Amino acid sequence: MLSKPGNITALMVALLTACVAFQLNASMLSPALVTMGEELNASQASIGLSQTWFFTAAAVFSLFLPRLSDIIGRKRVLIGMMVMMGVGSIISAMAPDITWLFVGRIIQGVSGPTVPLCLIMLRSAVKDPKKYGALMGLITAVNGGIAGIDSFVGGYFAEHFGFRSIFWLMVVTAAIATVLIVFLAGESKPGEGTKMDWLGVFFIVIAVGALLTALNEATKLVGGITTAPLVTSLALALLAVLAFMAFWRVEKVSSHPMVEIVHLRQRSTWAPLLTTTLTMTGIFAVINGIVPAFVQAADPGFGIGATEMSLLILTPYALLGWVVGPFTGRLAPVIGYTMMLRVGLLGSMAALAIIGFLGLHSLAWMITGTVLLGIMYAGTVNIMLNGLGVVLSPAGNPGFLPGMNAGAFNLGAGLSFLVLPAILVATAPLGGHGSYLTVVIVALALTGAAFAASLLVPKPLDAEVAP
């Protein structure tokens, strides 16, 4: 167990580097999507699908890797995730076509639960709630973007060196993270000696994977109902339901369940998972896909380049998330995790309203909206959702809820890139501004639903202290 200040500093360096390495996979490609399509002779829909499959894989691996880390060692699993991230980055960098890009991105998805696993390792080392809150905010702020540097560098590299250079940078970062974790992080495995419920893992992976694939097939129905996608999506949806029913049954009778059914029924489990999924579905593709594409489009957007777009839109958003995160993390144990979450969600709704009703007609208002979103979502909501996944997890199974919550993050991100672009295409007859406004209104409604769900999340009393 790590406890000395020097050890905590070393651990923070290793964990932050791992989170940076993961975040590059998630956000650095946002300003490069157009360039990727051009260099691989692929449609933007196909390029967007590669993003979806990355988050799908991340969601699937997030379901069980944190639990596995409790049993075989958190450090060992985190190292394995970094190695696989590097392998996927190499394949993506050398991809001759869109198919190999898909393969690389799916392998990169093994790193999906990086942030929650880092938070679990941090909590085992830091017992003081206020100190943990501040350090949690610093780590989790990376999840909203690396102070804007990732977006700016991604746009610059894409514009001047091509998209492959971005993946090579990911390879280097993953290698550095692996080395630092090996030498600076301590090992912990509170579930040592427990058996892994691989049958339960199998069914929950099938359920989530089938659900996401069904939704992906359903987006092909945007242009009109056709037989093949409709039949496929319905069959996959049925498979998802059957697999989840099998998972539920296995967990009820297993002597070493991955998830105890009693925990699944509790509000401390399903309420934060629902809030996370709705929040990500409503916001993620807006800031990482819809807004960057609009700003770069000559019509109806503002026609600016990838580098300038990153500098004006993505960098301020991520930079403010990075700056604000440690402060909101520090305040959470005092003011309350759930209170901070709700304030952040209301602020995010205000930001989306500014983007939709003012930002589509004015670059200055667009920047204002994304800046507010950086403070309220990246710097507040994202911090609280990640933190709640850790502090609400059952004491006897600390990897359970963070893993499920990481799955919800990635599930929501994948849904966001499926649903919102599909709505954009479906509403194209409304005209450029009309279709984009419709997307933002849907995003606003989803975020409102997330706020309603957040009212059901219980207070993590053990993680909160008196002012």
VMD Tcl script that draws the C-alpha trace (Angstrom):
set ca {
  {0.00 0.00 0.00}
  {1.34 3.40 -0.99}
  {1.16 6.06 1.71}
  {4.21 8.32 1.75}
  {3.96 11.73 0.02}
  {6.86 10.89 -2.27}
  {5.18 7.67 -3.30}
  {1.90 9.50 -3.95}
  {3.70 11.97 -6.21}
  {5.35 9.16 -8.15}
  {2.04 7.34 -8.42}
  {0.33 10.50 -9.69}
  {2.97 10.92 -12.40}
  {2.42 7.36 -13.60}
  {-1.39 7.55 -13.46}
  {-1.56 10.94 -15.18}
  {0.65 9.70 -17.99}
  {-1.56 6.65 -18.46}
  {-4.67 8.84 -18.59}
  {-2.99 11.19 -21.08}
  {-2.10 8.20 -23.26}
  {-5.71 7.02 -23.21}
  {-7.14 10.48 -23.84}
  {-5.06 10.86 -27.00}
  {-6.98 7.86 -28.38}
  {-10.32 9.47 -27.55}
  {-9.90 13.14 -28.45}
  {-6.81 13.76 -30.55}
  {-8.46 12.45 -33.71}
  {-11.47 14.79 -33.49}
  {-9.90 17.57 -35.62}
  {-8.40 14.96 -37.99}
  {-11.55 13.07 -39.03}
  {-11.91 14.94 -42.31}
  {-8.23 14.38 -43.15}
  {-8.49 10.68 -42.29}
  {-11.35 10.28 -44.74}
  {-9.39 11.98 -47.50}
  {-6.17 9.98 -46.96}
  {-7.94 6.62 -46.71}
  {-10.44 7.37 -49.51}
  {-13.26 6.66 -47.08}
  {-16.53 8.45 -46.37}
  {-16.97 10.50 -43.23}
  {-19.63 7.98 -42.17}
  {-17.00 5.20 -42.29}
  {-14.47 7.30 -40.41}
  {-17.11 8.10 -37.80}
  {-17.83 4.39 -37.52}
  {-14.17 3.74 -36.65}
  {-14.67 6.11 -33.72}
  {-17.82 4.22 -32.76}
  {-16.01 0.87 -32.79}
  {-13.22 2.27 -30.63}
  {-15.76 3.32 -28.00}
  {-17.68 0.06 -28.41}
  {-14.53 -1.95 -27.69}
  {-13.70 0.40 -24.82}
  {-17.19 -0.15 -23.37}
  {-16.88 -3.94 -23.61}
  {-13.44 -4.16 -21.99}
  {-14.46 -1.68 -19.30}
  {-17.12 -4.09 -18.11}
  {-14.69 -6.64 -16.70}
  {-11.07 -5.42 -16.65}
  {-11.42 -3.40 -13.41}
  {-12.91 -6.46 -11.70}
  {-10.14 -8.64 -13.12}
  {-7.60 -6.13 -11.80}
  {-8.94 -6.62 -8.25}
  {-8.04 -10.30 -8.60}
  {-4.77 -10.44 -10.57}
  {-3.40 -6.98 -9.81}
  {-4.33 -3.46 -10.85}
  {-0.83 -2.53 -11.92}
  {-0.52 -5.65 -14.05}
  {-3.81 -4.99 -15.85}
  {-3.00 -1.31 -16.43}
  {0.35 -2.26 -17.97}
  {-1.39 -4.75 -20.25}
  {-3.87 -2.07 -21.32}
  {-1.08 0.36 -22.19}
  {0.74 -2.29 -24.24}
  {-2.39 -3.15 -26.21}
  {-3.04 0.55 -26.75}
  {0.40 0.84 -28.31}
  {-0.16 -2.20 -30.53}
  {-3.47 -0.80 -31.76}
  {-1.84 2.57 -32.44}
  {0.87 0.93 -34.58}
  {-1.73 -0.94 -36.63}
  {-3.77 2.26 -37.10}
  {-0.67 4.25 -38.11}
  {0.20 1.68 -40.77}
  {-3.38 1.02 -41.91}
  {-3.54 0.78 -45.73}
  {-7.32 1.10 -45.71}
  {-10.35 1.67 -43.51}
  {-10.57 -2.02 -42.53}
  {-7.16 -2.03 -40.88}
  {-7.99 1.27 -39.22}
  {-10.99 -0.48 -37.69}
  {-8.76 -3.30 -36.42}
  {-6.32 -0.87 -34.84}
  {-9.02 1.21 -33.19}
  {-10.73 -1.87 -31.74}
  {-7.44 -3.04 -30.20}
  {-6.89 0.45 -28.80}
  {-10.28 0.04 -27.12}
  {-8.74 -2.42 -24.64}
  {-7.56 0.70 -22.80}
  {-11.19 1.75 -22.17}
  {-11.20 1.59 -18.34}
  {-7.90 3.49 -17.91}
  {-9.35 6.43 -15.97}
  {-11.50 4.43 -13.48}
  {-8.69 1.95 -12.90}
  {-6.33 4.84 -12.15}
  {-8.90 6.31 -9.74}
  {-9.24 2.96 -7.96}
  {-5.45 2.76 -7.58}
  {-5.38 6.33 -6.29}
  {-8.11 5.74 -3.71}
  {-6.29 2.73 -2.33}
  {-3.31 5.02 -1.73}
  {-5.03 8.22 -0.54}
  {-7.48 7.95 2.37}
  {-8.16 11.64 3.10}
  {-11.41 12.58 1.24}
  {-10.38 16.16 0.47}
  {-6.94 15.21 -0.81}
  {-8.38 12.36 -2.82}
  {-11.03 14.68 -4.29}
  {-8.42 17.17 -5.51}
  {-6.17 14.47 -7.00}
  {-9.20 12.73 -8.51}
  {-10.16 16.00 -10.19}
  {-6.68 16.38 -11.63}
  {-6.66 12.86 -13.09}
  {-10.24 12.93 -14.32}
  {-9.81 16.36 -15.93}
  {-7.55 14.62 -18.45}
  {-10.65 12.72 -19.58}
  {-12.03 15.97 -20.99}
  {-8.89 16.78 -22.96}
  {-5.24 17.38 -22.16}
  {-5.45 21.12 -21.46}
  {-6.41 21.55 -25.11}
  {-2.95 20.51 -26.28}
  {-4.20 17.21 -27.69}
  {-6.77 18.89 -29.91}
  {-4.37 21.58 -31.11}
  {-1.56 19.12 -31.83}
  {-4.02 16.71 -33.47}
  {-5.25 19.41 -35.80}
  {-1.73 20.65 -36.54}
  {-0.34 17.18 -37.21}
  {-3.31 16.25 -39.41}
  {-2.95 19.42 -41.44}
  {0.85 19.28 -41.88}
  {1.91 15.62 -41.54}
  {-1.23 13.56 -42.14}
  {-3.33 11.58 -39.69}
  {-0.78 8.73 -39.34}
  {1.58 11.00 -37.43}
  {-1.06 11.28 -34.70}
  {-1.09 7.51 -34.18}
  {2.73 7.40 -34.02}
  {2.56 10.01 -31.26}
  {0.09 7.72 -29.47}
  {2.61 4.86 -29.75}
  {5.32 6.94 -28.08}
  {3.00 8.11 -25.31}
  {1.77 4.57 -24.60}
  {5.37 3.35 -24.34}
  {6.29 6.12 -21.89}
  {3.19 5.39 -19.79}
  {4.04 1.69 -19.67}
  {7.57 2.38 -18.39}
  {6.38 4.84 -15.74}
  {3.72 2.46 -14.43}
  {6.28 -0.35 -14.20}
  {8.67 1.72 -12.07}
  {6.45 4.19 -10.19}
  {3.16 2.45 -9.40}
  {2.61 -0.05 -6.62}
  {0.62 -3.24 -6.96}
  {-2.67 -3.94 -5.19}
  {-5.11 -6.82 -5.59}
  {-7.76 -6.83 -2.86}
  {-9.63 -9.69 -4.51}
  {-6.63 -12.03 -4.68}
  {-7.74 -15.63 -4.43}
  {-11.20 -14.89 -5.82}
  {-12.25 -16.63 -9.01}
  {-13.16 -14.55 -12.05}
  {-16.73 -15.08 -13.24}
  {-15.85 -15.63 -16.90}
  {-19.30 -17.00 -17.79}
  {-20.89 -13.82 -16.51}
  {-18.29 -11.78 -18.42}
  {-19.15 -13.67 -21.61}
  {-22.87 -12.91 -21.41}
  {-22.54 -9.23 -20.43}
  {-20.00 -8.65 -23.22}
  {-22.35 -10.29 -25.74}
  {-25.25 -8.19 -24.44}
  {-23.48 -4.84 -24.67}
  {-21.70 -5.66 -27.93}
  {-24.92 -6.83 -29.59}
  {-26.80 -3.75 -28.35}
  {-24.24 -1.34 -29.78}
  {-24.04 -3.22 -33.08}
  {-27.85 -3.24 -33.31}
  {-27.90 0.52 -32.85}
  {-25.24 0.89 -35.51}
  {-27.32 -1.14 -37.96}
  {-30.37 0.92 -37.05}
  {-28.64 4.12 -38.21}
  {-28.64 2.68 -41.75}
  {-32.42 3.05 -41.72}
  {-32.15 6.84 -41.74}
  {-32.68 7.06 -45.48}
  {-35.66 4.72 -45.37}
  {-36.59 1.27 -44.08}
  {-34.72 -1.47 -45.91}
  {-34.98 -5.15 -45.14}
  {-31.38 -6.15 -44.31}
  {-30.50 -3.47 -41.71}
  {-33.95 -3.75 -40.11}
  {-33.75 -7.53 -39.73}
  {-30.13 -7.38 -38.51}
  {-30.80 -4.67 -35.93}
  {-33.88 -6.46 -34.58}
  {-32.01 -9.78 -34.37}
  {-29.09 -8.17 -32.55}
  {-31.43 -6.35 -30.17}
  {-33.09 -9.67 -29.34}
  {-29.67 -11.26 -28.82}
  {-28.74 -8.42 -26.44}
  {-31.90 -8.99 -24.38}
  {-31.38 -12.76 -24.22}
  {-27.71 -12.36 -23.31}
  {-28.54 -9.94 -20.49}
  {-31.20 -12.34 -19.18}
  {-28.59 -15.11 -19.22}
  {-26.13 -12.81 -17.43}
  {-28.72 -12.06 -14.74}
  {-29.39 -15.77 -14.23}
  {-25.69 -16.65 -14.06}
  {-25.02 -13.93 -11.49}
  {-27.89 -15.18 -9.30}
  {-26.49 -18.70 -9.02}
  {-22.72 -18.08 -9.25}
  {-20.67 -18.61 -6.10}
  {-18.28 -15.86 -7.25}
  {-20.43 -13.44 -9.32}
  {-18.89 -10.60 -11.25}
  {-21.78 -8.47 -10.02}
  {-24.11 -9.33 -7.15}
  {-27.75 -8.96 -8.17}
  {-28.51 -7.04 -4.99}
  {-26.06 -4.38 -6.14}
  {-27.65 -4.12 -9.60}
  {-31.00 -3.36 -7.99}
  {-29.66 -0.50 -5.88}
  {-30.00 3.16 -6.92}
  {-26.31 3.59 -6.13}
  {-25.64 1.36 -9.15}
  {-28.20 1.97 -11.86}
  {-28.82 5.70 -11.26}
  {-25.19 6.82 -11.85}
  {-24.88 4.43 -14.80}
  {-28.04 5.87 -16.38}
  {-26.86 9.43 -15.73}
  {-23.46 8.73 -17.28}
  {-24.92 7.10 -20.39}
  {-27.43 9.90 -21.01}
  {-24.86 12.63 -20.38}
  {-22.31 11.16 -22.79}
  {-24.94 10.48 -25.45}
  {-26.08 14.08 -25.29}
  {-22.74 15.88 -25.16}
  {-19.82 13.81 -26.44}
  {-20.39 13.90 -30.21}
  {-21.46 17.55 -30.04}
  {-18.06 18.75 -28.83}
  {-15.94 16.06 -30.47}
  {-17.67 15.79 -33.84}
  {-20.66 18.01 -34.63}
  {-19.24 21.38 -33.59}
  {-15.74 20.81 -35.10}
  {-17.32 19.69 -38.40}
  {-19.69 22.68 -38.46}
  {-16.97 25.21 -37.71}
  {-14.75 23.80 -40.47}
  {-17.54 23.60 -43.06}
  {-17.65 26.46 -45.55}
  {-21.43 26.22 -45.71}
  {-23.23 26.59 -43.33}
  {-20.24 26.90 -40.97}
  {-17.37 29.34 -40.71}
  {-14.89 27.66 -43.08}
  {-11.83 27.64 -40.81}
  {-8.98 25.08 -40.93}
  {-8.41 22.18 -38.55}
  {-5.59 23.90 -36.64}
  {-7.50 27.15 -36.18}
  {-10.63 25.26 -35.19}
  {-8.69 23.35 -32.52}
  {-7.18 26.56 -31.20}
  {-10.51 28.41 -31.01}
  {-12.91 25.61 -30.04}
  {-11.35 22.45 -28.63}
  {-8.35 23.95 -26.85}
  {-10.28 26.43 -24.63}
  {-12.86 23.72 -23.87}
  {-10.24 21.22 -22.73}
  {-7.97 23.79 -21.05}
  {-10.77 25.02 -18.81}
  {-11.72 21.43 -17.98}
  {-8.12 20.81 -16.94}
  {-7.97 23.98 -14.81}
  {-11.39 23.66 -13.18}
  {-11.30 19.88 -12.56}
  {-9.02 19.86 -9.48}
  {-11.10 22.61 -7.85}
  {-14.44 20.87 -8.40}
  {-12.86 17.62 -7.24}
  {-11.68 19.37 -4.08}
  {-15.14 20.86 -3.49}
  {-17.04 17.60 -4.08}
  {-16.38 16.05 -0.62}
  {-17.46 19.33 1.02}
  {-20.42 20.56 -1.08}
  {-21.45 17.09 -2.20}
  {-20.72 14.97 -5.26}
  {-24.36 14.89 -6.36}
  {-24.89 18.63 -5.86}
  {-21.81 19.43 -7.96}
  {-23.01 16.98 -10.62}
  {-26.41 18.67 -10.91}
  {-24.91 22.16 -11.09}
  {-22.61 20.95 -13.87}
  {-25.48 19.37 -15.82}
  {-27.58 22.55 -15.64}
  {-24.57 24.56 -16.79}
  {-23.99 22.11 -19.63}
  {-27.58 22.56 -20.76}
  {-27.07 26.33 -20.81}
  {-23.90 25.83 -22.87}
  {-25.71 23.65 -25.41}
  {-28.48 26.25 -25.69}
  {-25.88 28.93 -26.47}
  {-24.23 26.70 -29.08}
  {-27.53 25.86 -30.78}
  {-29.42 29.12 -30.72}
  {-26.54 31.61 -30.97}
  {-23.33 29.78 -31.87}
  {-24.54 28.45 -35.22}
  {-24.77 32.03 -36.44}
  {-21.78 33.57 -34.66}
  {-18.27 32.22 -34.14}
  {-17.90 34.36 -31.00}
  {-21.02 32.79 -29.46}
  {-19.88 29.35 -30.56}
  {-16.62 29.87 -28.69}
  {-18.56 31.15 -25.66}
  {-20.77 28.06 -25.64}
  {-17.84 25.64 -25.87}
  {-15.94 27.53 -23.16}
  {-18.92 27.18 -20.81}
  {-19.21 23.51 -21.77}
  {-15.54 23.09 -20.84}
  {-16.19 24.47 -17.37}
  {-19.49 22.72 -16.72}
  {-19.05 19.38 -18.49}
  {-15.31 18.67 -18.79}
  {-14.44 20.40 -15.50}
  {-17.45 19.44 -13.39}
  {-19.83 16.75 -14.70}
  {-17.08 14.50 -16.03}
  {-15.21 14.73 -12.71}
  {-18.28 13.94 -10.62}
  {-19.44 11.01 -12.75}
  {-16.02 9.37 -12.64}
  {-15.72 10.04 -8.93}
  {-19.17 8.67 -8.11}
  {-18.28 5.43 -9.89}
  {-15.49 4.93 -7.37}
  {-17.00 6.25 -4.12}
  {-20.38 4.50 -4.59}
  {-18.85 1.11 -5.41}
  {-19.48 -1.67 -2.84}
  {-16.60 -2.15 -0.40}
  {-16.35 -5.86 -1.14}
  {-16.13 -5.34 -4.90}
  {-14.33 -2.03 -5.54}
  {-13.76 -2.67 -9.25}
  {-17.42 -3.39 -10.00}
  {-19.05 0.04 -10.34}
  {-16.01 1.89 -11.78}
  {-15.84 -0.76 -14.49}
  {-19.56 -0.59 -15.24}
  {-19.39 3.21 -15.18}
  {-16.46 3.21 -17.60}
  {-18.59 0.99 -19.80}
  {-21.40 3.54 -19.51}
  {-19.00 6.35 -20.51}
  {-17.88 4.48 -23.59}
  {-21.39 3.21 -24.35}
  {-22.68 6.77 -24.21}
  {-19.83 8.03 -26.38}
  {-20.53 5.33 -28.96}
  {-24.27 6.05 -28.87}
  {-23.53 9.75 -29.28}
  {-21.54 9.16 -32.47}
  {-24.32 6.87 -33.72}
  {-27.41 8.89 -32.85}
  {-26.46 12.55 -33.34}
  {-24.81 12.22 -36.80}
  {-27.77 10.07 -37.91}
  {-30.14 12.85 -36.87}
  {-27.98 15.34 -38.77}
  {-28.35 13.27 -41.93}
  {-32.06 12.62 -41.41}
  {-32.81 16.34 -40.98}
  {-30.67 17.47 -43.94}
  {-33.80 18.67 -45.83}
  {-34.20 21.37 -43.17}
  {-31.04 23.02 -44.48}
  {-27.62 23.41 -42.89}
  {-28.53 25.54 -39.87}
  {-31.84 23.74 -39.37}
  {-30.29 20.27 -39.26}
  {-27.50 21.33 -36.90}
  {-30.00 23.11 -34.64}
  {-32.12 19.95 -34.50}
  {-29.10 17.92 -33.40}
  {-28.28 20.38 -30.61}
  {-31.91 20.40 -29.43}
  {-31.84 16.59 -29.21}
  {-28.53 16.82 -27.31}
  {-30.13 19.35 -24.96}
  {-33.08 17.01 -24.33}
  {-30.75 14.08 -23.59}
  {-28.74 16.20 -21.15}
  {-32.01 17.25 -19.49}
  {-32.86 13.57 -19.08}
  {-29.41 13.05 -17.53}
  {-30.18 15.82 -15.02}
  {-33.46 14.09 -14.13}
  {-31.59 10.80 -13.64}
  {-29.01 12.55 -11.44}
  {-31.76 13.38 -8.94}
  {-31.92 9.65 -8.18}
  {-28.20 9.24 -7.45}
  {-27.66 8.79 -3.68}
  {-25.10 10.81 -1.72}
  {-21.80 8.94 -1.10}
  {-21.73 9.75 2.61}
  {-18.48 7.90 3.30}
  {-16.65 10.13 0.78}
  {-18.01 13.46 2.03}
  {-16.90 15.54 5.00}
  {-18.11 18.62 6.87}
  {-16.89 21.99 5.48}
}
mol new
graphics top color blue
foreach p $ca { graphics top sphere $p radius 0.5 }
foreach p [lrange $ca 0 end-1] q [lrange $ca 1 end] { graphics top cylinder $p $q radius 0.2 }
display resetview
